């Protein structure tokens, strides 16, 4: 098979398009012909070694395809099933072996490439808005990078729950995308905390969903109201430096959390429950999945370059 292989951590050039042995599913595993793989910042962190993985490895934490073989001790998944996965490695390839317990059934109403574009970000949006901070009707919510794949899903999800979305973007083109997704107000990053205070009558927002990290962290704290929650779910601009927790007290007994998807789909039951909600919303049209670019698998390097340079909006896919 063909796959992307990282032999040493580094920049986009570390992504090598190579021939690899065909994988064989072991006990409790299934083999999938990959229809599409999602491109996410977690893949960048793995490639750079920020989140180290054993070398060599094939990146990609998200994908969808058709089961072509099952290993011993597999129940509930059969050859021919359409399945997807999130938070499972090795997706940048034309074949992938995944644990049967992490295989998510995809309804016929949802195309495989659409499913590949929604699992990591859709499940993340689900847990952020239902579990990390459960959005209530009328809540003011700040969503950073509102025109990115994650931001567009968060914006739509918050609106479905009755919240008011204030989004941040960097360009007029991205502002239009955020507004089309339902954002009530859209700001540039410059002095966004002051603008948020103005838009909320000085109260601040109930929650900030921040996947940007270092560049927005200080403003995110300033934008929160009393007992507000900062959900720092990513660090696209770099990690946040250490800081004194006493600041949370002085700023209004704030809550700060650094959640991750793995801890919110820890059991198969929780995984399937969240996935059913997300895929059901996609199938009904309540969630619109914006796929901005599809790259051939061999162009994974270009996809990473475009993602890191913020030349894209919405979701990026690799197609074997």
N, C-alpha and C positions, 0 to 999 in steps of 0.2 A: 504494500500500500504506500501511498504518499502521505507525508506528515510534515509538520513544522517541528523542528527539534532545536532546543536550546542546549548547547554544550558548555557554555560559560555565560554567567550573568553579564548584562551590558545593555547597550542601546538597541534600537530596532535592527541593526545589522546582526545581532545575535540570533535572530530568527532565520534558521536555515531550512529551506525546502528540500526534503531529502526522501530517499527510499527507505522504508522501514519494514521489518518483518510483519506479516499479517498476524494480528493478535488472535489469541484463542481464549474463549471465556472459560474461567475456572469455576469452582463451586460457588453457587450463588450469584453468578455473573451472566450477562447477556452481551452478545456482539451486535452492534448496530451499524448499518450503512448510514453515514452522516449525510443528511440533506443540507444542513447549514449549521454553522457555529457562531455564537455571539462573540463580539469583541468588546471587552470591558476593561476598566482601569485596573481591576485585580490582576488581569493578565500582564499589564505593564509592570505592576509591582513584583510579580513572580519573575518576569524577564530580567528586571533590574537587580534582583536579589534582595529587594527590600523585605519581601516575604519569602525566605529561601525555600527552595524545593530541592530534592536530591537530583544531582546532575548525572546524565542528561535527562531532560523531560520534554514532553509535548505540552504546550500551554493550552488554555481554553477551558473554562469552567462551565460552559453552557452550550447546549446543542439540542438537535432533534433529528430523528430519522426513523428507519424501519428495522426491526429486529430480524437478523438473519440466522442467528444460532443462539442456543441457550446452553449453559453449562449444567453440571450436575446440581441437584438440590434446589432447582429453581421452580417456584410455583407462582402462579398468578400472572406470568408473562410468557408469551408464546411467539414463535416465529411468525412474522407478518404483522405483528402489533406495531402501531405508530406510537412512539414514545419520545419523551423529552427529558431533560435533566438540567439541574442547576447545582452549583457548588460541587461538581464532580470533574476532575481533571482529565486532560487528554483529548479535548474536543477539536483541536486544530489538526484534523486528519480526515481521510475519507472513510475510515473505520474506527470505531471506538468500543472499548469494553467498559461497561458500567455495572455497578452493583444492581441486581434486580430490585432490591429494596429501595433504590433511589430512582427507578424508572417511573415516569409520570405518564399515564395514558393520555393521549391527545384525542379529543373528539373529532369526528369527521368534519365538523363545521369550521375547524381551525386549520389553516394551512401549516405545513411543517416549518416553512421559513418564518412564518409569523410566530409560531410557538418558540422557535429558537431565539427569537428576538425578545421574548417576554419573561422567560423564567427567572433569571437572576434579578432583573430590575423589577419585574412585576411582583415577585415574592417579597423582595425588599420593600417595595412601596406598601405592600399589604401589612407586613409586620410593623413598619414604622408608624403607619397611621391607625393600626388597630391595637398594637401591643406596646410599642415604645412610648408613644403618646396617642391615646385614643381620641381622634378628632371628633369634636362635638359640633352640632349645627351652630353657626354664628361665630365660631372660633376664627381669629385672625392668625394666619399661618404664613411664615416666610419660607419660600422654596428657592434655594440657590441653584444656579445653572438651570433655570427653568426650561430652557429650550433643548437641553441634552436629552438623551434617551431616558435617563432616570428622572430628570426634572419634569418631562412631559407626562410620564406615568404618575408621578407624585401629584402634579397639578390636577390631573383628571380624577385621581382617587380622592384627594381632599375635597374637590367639588362634589363628587358623588356622596360624600359624607356630610355635606352642608357647610363646609368651611369657606372662608374668604381667603383667596390666595394672593399674596404679594410675591412676585417673582423677581429675581435678578438675572440679567443677561448682559452681553457685551456689545451687541450690535442691533441695528434696526431690524434686520432680517430675523434675528433670533427673537426680538420682541414680538413680531407678528406671529411666529410659531407659538410662543407662550400664550399670547392672547387667544389664538385659535383653539388652544387646548383648554381654555377656560380661565386663565389667570385674570383676576379682577384688576390688579395694578401691576405694572412692570417697571422696574427701576434699573438703572445702570449701577455698577458696583461702587462708583465714587460716592462717598458719604451716604451709603444706603441706610445706615442705622438712623441717622437724623431724619431721612425721608420717611422711614418706617414709623418713627415717632409722630411725625406730622400726619401721616395717613391714619393713625390709630388714636388721634386725639391725645397723644402723650402717653397712652397706656402701654404701648409695646405689644408684641405678639405673644400668643400662648405657647407657640413652639416654632423653632427654627430647624428645618431639615437641611443639614449642611454636609455636602459631599466634597466640598472644595478644600477645606482644611485651613492651612496656615494663613492664606491670603484673606480669608473672611472671618476667622475665628473671633477676633476682637470685636468687630462690628456685629457679629451674631450675638455675642453676650450683651452688647449695648442695646440691641433691638428687642430684647426680651422684656416682658412685663414681670411683675412680681410673681414669684413661684413658677415662672416659665421654664420650659424645657429646651435645652440645646441637644439635639440628636446629631452627633458628629459621626456620620456613617461612612465617611471616606476622606481621602486626603489628596485630591487631584493636584493641588498646588504645593504639596509637601506636608510633612507631619507638623502638628502643633507643638511648639516648645513647652517644656514643663512650666507649670504656673502654680501659684498659691491657691489652694481650695478656699481660703478665707474670702477670696474675691466673690465667690458665689453667694456668700452670706451678705456682703455689703451691697451687692447688686440686686438683692431682693429675694434671698433664699432660693436661688436658681437650682435647677437640676441639670446636670451634665452627664451624658451617657455616650459610650462608644460601642454601639451594638454591631453585631455581625449576623449574617443570614444563618450560618450553620447552627447557631444556638436557638433559632426560631423555627427550624425544620428538623429538630433533633430526632423526633420519632417519625415513623412512616405515616402514622395517623395525622400528625400535624402537617407534614409535607403535603399529603393528599388533600387535606381540608383547605389549606391555603391555595394550593394549585387549582382546586375545583372552583373556588371563588374567582380567581384571576382568569382562568380559561373561560368560565361562564360569562364573565363580563366582556371578554374579547368576542366570544361567539355571539353575544346579544348586540354588540356594537356599542356598549356602554364605555368600553375602553378602546381607543383608537391607537394602533401601534404604528408609529412613524418610522419606517425603515429608510434611512437617508441614502445608504450606499451598500451595494453588494460587491465584494472583491473576490476574485478567484483565490483559492487557497494559497497559491504561489505568491500572491501579493500581500501576505500578512504583514510584511515589513512596512509597506505603504499605509496599510490600515492603521498600524500603531503610530506612524508618523503623523497622520492626519488627526488621529484621536488626541495625541498629546499637544499638537499645535492648535487644537480647538478650531480646526477647519471644517468641522462637521456639525450637524444637528441631528437629533434623533439617534437611531440605532444603526450600528455597523455590523454587517454579517460577512463571514467567510463562507464561500460556497465551493466545496470540493469538485 
